[in-house]
């Protein structure tokens, strides 16, 4: 059985005896881990079952400001701080609730297609998919700033709906490009959760975010693709909504937030889970032996009936000791 077939079985809630796994490293952690290693050899040896890329808007560094990148949406990101992978928004692009200020994004179709073709050419036997990062809510606040995005949901709902419709229109064009390629799935990145509860609350999520996610899931599933959704934080109160609109797999499952036995029992026959190994409390803080124990205990809970992709809860940050990461990867390999 190939790695692709193993993932498909998992997403169809079938046990195979192997647990598919995945991991990613932040730029800082990769630099630390690979300083004395060959990058290609490392990923060939330890790489998991998934092969994908996310469309973020292709930020280009500004010539006159080092570390500042402007993307296809007109948003400028400052990567001079702690977050050197994505960065933080320099300043809002839309500074008042006026839809005429919406900057028409550049659909870099040639580059998207180039990435799709490269992905397929290098997938091997892995489960292969393309994604849209900052897909809806995150795109909204990247335009407006977080505070205004949340305030306008209450004070300027017509404007927010109009702006989200523009975001959806653009995303559907990207999905249509993805759908021309024989990917196994389409992935959406969009953080909705906090450590406790949702950033905007479930009622506002259902009003503003859910209809756009449903439209994107529907378009992605037109030719049989699986749908995978990333959100950090606690979003359990909308799990039923996500199942209703067609979600196949939720990433990332943070054990600090979710009772793993509970969510596996309640949703595990209808929703697959990707994640569960904490980059917040376990990987940076515990010993290699403790990491191995956590991986094995977690896998025993989550593997029942399939529906599970074993992974860290996020790209591994630079505060994770290399010996802890390697203990985790060796355990992943034994299970996979």
C-alpha positions in Angstrom: 0.0 0.0 0.0 1.4 3.4 -1.0 1.5 6.4 1.3 -1.2 8.0 -0.7 -3.5 5.0 -0.4 -2.8 4.9 3.4 -3.9 8.5 3.8 -7.0 7.9 1.6 -8.0 5.0 3.8 -7.5 7.1 6.9 -9.7 9.9 5.5 -12.3 7.2 4.7 -12.1 6.0 8.3 -10.5 2.7 7.5 -7.7 1.2 9.6 -4.6 -0.1 7.7 -2.2 -1.0 10.4 -0.1 2.0 9.5 -0.6 5.6 10.8 0.1 8.3 8.2 2.2 11.1 9.6 3.5 14.5 8.6 5.8 17.3 10.0 7.1 20.7 9.0 9.8 23.0 10.4 9.8 26.7 10.7 12.7 28.4 8.8 14.6 29.0 12.1 14.2 25.3 13.3 15.2 24.0 9.8 18.3 26.1 9.8 19.2 24.8 13.3 18.5 21.1 12.6 20.1 21.0 9.1 23.3 22.9 9.9 25.2 19.7 9.8 22.9 17.7 7.5 21.9 17.4 3.9 18.4 18.8 3.5 17.3 16.5 0.7 18.6 13.4 2.5 16.9 14.5 5.7 13.5 14.9 4.2 13.9 11.7 2.1 14.6 9.8 5.3 12.1 11.3 7.6 9.5 12.9 5.3 5.9 11.8 5.9 2.8 11.0 3.9 1.7 14.4 2.7 2.9 16.6 -0.1 1.4 20.0 -0.6 1.8 23.7 -1.0 -0.3 26.7 0.0 -1.0 29.8 -2.0 -0.3 32.8 0.2 -0.2 35.6 -2.4 3.5 35.4 -3.3 5.0 38.2 -1.2 8.0 40.0 -2.8 10.6 41.8 -0.7 10.5 45.6 -1.0 13.7 47.0 -2.5 13.9 49.9 -0.1 12.9 48.1 3.1 14.7 44.9 4.1 12.5 42.3 5.6 9.2 43.9 4.3 7.3 41.9 1.8 4.2 42.9 -0.2 1.9 40.2 -1.5 -0.5 39.9 -4.4 -3.3 41.4 -2.3 -1.4 44.6 -1.6 -0.7 43.6 2.1 2.8 44.3 3.4 4.3 41.9 5.9 7.2 42.7 8.3 9.4 39.7 8.8 12.0 41.4 10.9 10.5 40.3 14.2 10.0 36.9 15.8 7.9 35.5 12.9 10.2 35.2 10.0 8.0 32.8 8.0 4.9 34.9 7.5 5.5 38.1 9.4 3.1 40.6 10.8 0.9 43.1 8.8 2.7 46.4 8.6 -0.5 48.5 8.3 -4.1 47.9 7.1 -4.7 48.2 3.4 -8.4 49.2 3.8 -8.5 51.9 6.6 -12.3 52.5 6.6 -15.5 50.5 5.9 -15.7 51.5 2.2 -15.8 48.6 -0.3 -14.6 51.0 -3.1 -11.2 50.8 -1.3 -10.9 47.1 -2.0 -7.6 46.6 -3.9 -8.2 44.1 -6.7 -5.6 41.4 -6.1 -3.3 40.1 -8.8 -4.1 36.5 -9.8 -0.7 35.2 -10.7 -2.0 32.2 -12.6 1.2 31.3 -14.3 3.1 31.0 -11.0 0.2 29.0 -9.4 0.2 26.6 -12.3 4.0 26.3 -12.1 3.7 25.4 -8.5 0.9 22.9 -9.2 3.0 21.1 -11.9 6.1 21.1 -9.7 4.1 19.6 -6.8 2.8 16.8 -9.0 6.2 16.1 -10.5 7.8 15.6 -7.0 5.0 13.8 -5.1 6.2 10.3 -5.4 3.7 8.0 -3.7 2.4 10.7 -1.2 -1.0 12.1 -0.8 -0.9 15.4 -2.8 -2.9 18.5 -2.4 -2.9 22.3 -2.9 -4.1 24.9 -0.5 -5.1 28.5 0.1 -3.6 30.1 3.1 -5.2 33.1 4.9 -8.3 32.0 3.0 -11.3 34.0 4.5 -11.1 35.4 8.0 -7.4 35.8 8.0 -7.6 37.6 4.6 -10.3 39.8 6.0 -8.2 40.9 9.0 -5.0 41.2 6.9 -6.9 43.9 4.9 -8.5 45.6 7.8 -6.5 44.8 11.0 -7.8 42.4 13.6 -9.6 45.0 15.7 -11.5 46.6 12.8 -12.4 43.2 11.3 -14.1 42.2 14.5 -15.7 45.6 15.2 -17.0 45.9 11.7 -18.8 42.5 12.0 -21.0 44.3 14.6 -21.1 47.8 13.3 -20.7 47.4 9.5 -22.1 44.0 8.6 -23.0 45.0 5.0 -19.5 46.1 4.3 -18.0 42.9 5.8 -20.3 40.7 3.7 -19.3 42.7 0.6 -15.6 42.3 1.3 -15.9 38.6 2.1 -17.8 38.1 -1.2 -14.8 39.7 -3.0 -12.4 37.4 -1.1 -14.6 34.4 -2.0 -14.7 35.4 -5.7 -10.9 35.4 -5.8 -10.6 32.2 -3.9 -13.0 30.4 -6.3 -10.8 31.3 -9.2 -7.8 29.8 -7.4 -9.8 26.6 -6.6 -10.8 26.4 -10.3 -7.1 26.3 -11.2 -6.4 23.6 -8.6 -9.3 21.6 -9.9 -7.7 21.3 -13.3 -4.9 19.1 -11.7 -5.2 15.6 -10.4 -4.7 16.5 -6.7 -6.1 14.3 -4.0 -7.5 17.2 -2.0 -7.7 21.0 -1.4 -6.6 22.6 1.9 -7.8 25.8 3.5 -5.8 27.7 6.1 -7.8 30.1 8.3 -7.4 30.6 12.1 -10.7 31.0 13.9 -9.8 29.8 17.4 -8.2 31.1 20.6 -6.8 29.0 23.5 -10.4 29.0 24.8 -13.2 29.5 22.3 -13.4 31.3 19.0 -12.0 34.7 18.1 -15.2 36.0 16.7 -17.6 33.6 18.5 -19.7 30.9 16.8 -22.7 33.1 15.9 -20.6 35.6 13.9 -18.6 32.7 12.4 -21.9 31.2 11.2 -23.0 34.5 9.7 -19.9 35.6 8.0 -17.4 32.7 7.6 -19.5 29.5 7.2 -21.3 30.5 4.0 -18.0 31.2 2.3 -16.4 28.0 3.5 -19.4 26.0 2.3 -19.1 27.6 -1.2 -15.3 26.8 -1.3 -15.8 23.2 -0.1 -18.5 22.7 -2.6 -16.3 23.9 -5.5 -13.4 21.8 -4.2 -15.5 18.7 -4.1 -16.8 19.0 -7.6 -14.5 16.3 -8.9 -14.1 14.2 -5.8 -11.3 16.0 -3.9 -11.0 15.7 -0.1 -11.3 18.9 1.8 -8.8 19.7 4.6 -9.1 22.7 7.0 -6.5 24.3 9.2 -7.5 26.4 12.2 -5.4 26.9 15.3 -7.2 27.2 18.6 -10.5 25.9 20.0 -13.2 25.6 17.4 -15.1 22.6 18.7 -18.4 24.5 18.9 -18.4 24.6 15.0 -17.3 21.0 14.4 -20.9 20.0 13.5 -21.2 22.9 11.1 -17.9 21.9 9.4 -19.1 18.3 9.0 -22.4 19.5 7.7 -20.8 21.6 4.9 -18.5 18.8 3.9 -15.2 18.9 5.7 -13.1 15.7 5.6 -10.1 16.5 7.8 -9.5 19.1 10.6 -6.0 20.3 11.3 -4.6 21.2 13.9 -5.7 19.3 17.0 -4.0 20.9 20.0 -4.0 18.6 23.1 -3.9 21.6 25.4 -7.3 22.5 24.1 -9.1 19.3 23.1 -9.9 16.2 25.1 -8.6 13.7 22.5 -10.7 10.8 23.7 -13.8 12.9 23.8 -13.5 14.4 20.3 -12.5 11.0 18.8 -15.6 9.4 20.3 -17.9 12.2 19.4 -16.7 13.1 15.9 -14.2 10.4 14.9 -16.5 8.5 12.6 -17.4 11.6 10.6 -14.3 13.8 10.8 -10.6 13.0 10.4 -8.0 14.6 12.7 -4.5 15.8 11.8 -2.1 16.9 14.5 -2.2 16.1 18.3 1.5 16.4 19.2 2.0 19.6 21.1 4.4 22.2 19.8 3.3 24.5 22.7 4.0 22.4 25.8 5.3 19.0 24.9 8.0 19.3 22.2 9.8 22.3 23.7 9.7 21.3 27.3 9.8 17.5 27.9 12.5 14.8 27.5 12.9 12.6 24.4 11.6 9.6 26.4 8.5 11.6 27.5 7.9 12.7 23.8 8.0 9.0 22.7 5.5 8.1 25.4 3.2 10.9 24.4 3.3 9.9 20.7 2.5 6.3 21.5 -0.3 7.1 23.9 -1.8 9.6 21.6 -1.7 7.2 18.6 -3.4 4.5 20.6 -6.3 6.9 21.3 -6.6 8.4 17.8 -5.9 5.5 15.4 -9.1 3.5 16.2 -11.3 3.4 13.1 -8.8 5.4 11.0 -9.5 9.1 10.6 -6.1 10.2 11.9 -2.9 11.8 10.5 -0.2 12.0 13.2 1.7 15.3 13.3 2.9 18.1 15.5 0.2 20.7 16.0 2.1 23.3 14.0 5.4 23.8 12.1 8.1 22.9 14.6 9.4 26.2 16.1 13.0 27.0 17.0 12.6 26.4 20.7 12.2 22.6 20.2 15.4 20.8 21.0 16.7 18.7 18.1 16.8 15.5 20.2 13.1 15.9 21.0 12.2 16.4 17.4 14.3 13.3 16.4 12.7 11.2 19.1 9.3 12.2 17.7 10.3 11.4 14.1 11.7 8.0 15.0 8.4 7.2 16.8 6.4 8.4 13.8 8.4 6.1 11.5 7.7 3.1 13.8 4.0 3.7 13.6 4.0 4.6 9.9 
